[in-house]
Amino acid sequence: MVINANEVKRRGVSIFEELLQKFDEVIVSVRGKKRYVVVDIERYEELRAAELEKAYREVLEDIEAGRYRVVSAKEHIESLKRDLDVSDR
């Protein structure tokens, strides 16, 4: 279900409760472009759990394929700083 931002302004957030009883998600468009997706907390938690499960499976695949290295915490932090271009402050 797609609604425009003006409808949200006019009716307030209660429109989401009403629409989420009928639809899994509500897409909010701004100036004709889809910009936001609203889901209830249960659906969000399902999506987040699926995302974490996928990341976990990818890590296991990397380990099985040998795509990792063992380094000290100090080496890891220095690597992160280089990758993120962060210097000590």
C-alpha positions as CSV (number, residue, x, y, z in Angstrom):
1,M,0.0,0.0,0.0
2,V,1.4,3.4,-1.0
3,I,0.2,6.6,0.7
4,N,1.6,10.1,0.2
5,A,3.2,12.2,2.9
6,N,0.4,14.7,2.9
7,E,-2.0,12.0,3.9
8,V,0.2,11.2,6.9
9,K,0.3,14.9,7.8
10,R,-3.5,15.1,7.5
11,R,-4.3,12.0,9.4
12,G,-1.3,11.5,11.7
13,V,0.4,8.3,12.6
14,S,-2.9,6.6,13.3
15,I,-3.1,6.0,9.6
16,F,-0.4,3.4,9.9
17,E,-2.2,1.4,12.6
18,E,-5.3,1.3,10.3
19,L,-3.4,0.3,7.2
20,L,-1.0,-2.2,8.9
21,Q,-4.1,-4.2,9.9
22,K,-4.7,-4.8,6.2
23,F,-1.2,-4.7,4.7
24,D,2.2,-6.0,5.7
25,E,3.9,-2.7,4.9
26,V,3.0,0.9,4.0
27,I,5.1,2.8,1.6
28,V,5.1,6.6,2.1
29,S,5.7,8.7,-1.1
30,V,7.1,12.2,-1.0
31,R,6.4,14.3,-4.1
32,G,5.5,11.2,-6.0
33,K,8.6,9.2,-5.2
34,K,8.6,6.2,-2.8
35,R,10.7,7.3,0.1
36,Y,9.9,5.3,3.3
37,V,8.5,1.9,4.4
38,V,6.6,1.5,7.6
39,V,6.1,-2.0,9.1
40,D,4.8,-3.0,12.5
41,I,7.4,-4.0,15.1
42,E,6.8,-7.8,14.7
43,R,7.5,-7.6,11.0
44,Y,10.6,-5.5,11.6
45,E,11.9,-8.0,14.1
46,E,11.2,-10.8,11.6
47,L,13.1,-8.9,8.9
48,R,16.0,-8.1,11.2
49,A,16.3,-11.8,12.4
50,A,16.4,-12.9,8.7
51,E,19.1,-10.3,8.0
52,L,21.2,-11.5,11.0
53,E,20.7,-15.2,10.0
54,K,21.9,-14.4,6.5
55,A,25.0,-12.6,7.9
56,Y,25.7,-15.6,10.2
57,R,25.5,-18.1,7.3
58,E,27.8,-15.9,5.3
59,V,30.4,-15.9,8.1
60,L,30.1,-19.7,8.4
61,E,30.7,-20.0,4.6
62,D,33.7,-17.7,4.9
63,I,35.2,-19.8,7.7
64,E,34.6,-23.0,5.8
65,A,36.3,-21.5,2.7
66,G,39.2,-20.2,4.7
67,R,38.4,-16.5,4.0
68,Y,39.6,-15.2,7.3
69,R,42.8,-14.4,9.2
70,V,43.8,-14.4,12.8
71,V,45.1,-11.1,14.2
72,S,45.5,-9.5,17.6
73,A,42.9,-7.0,18.8
74,K,45.5,-4.2,18.3
75,E,46.1,-5.3,14.7
76,H,42.4,-5.5,14.1
77,I,41.8,-2.0,15.5
78,E,44.6,-0.6,13.4
79,S,43.2,-2.2,10.3
80,L,39.8,-0.8,11.0
81,K,41.3,2.7,11.5
82,R,43.1,2.4,8.1
83,D,40.0,1.1,6.4
84,L,37.8,3.9,7.9
85,D,40.5,6.5,7.5
86,V,40.3,7.3,11.2
87,S,43.3,8.7,13.2
88,D,43.8,8.7,16.9
89,R,42.4,11.8,18.5
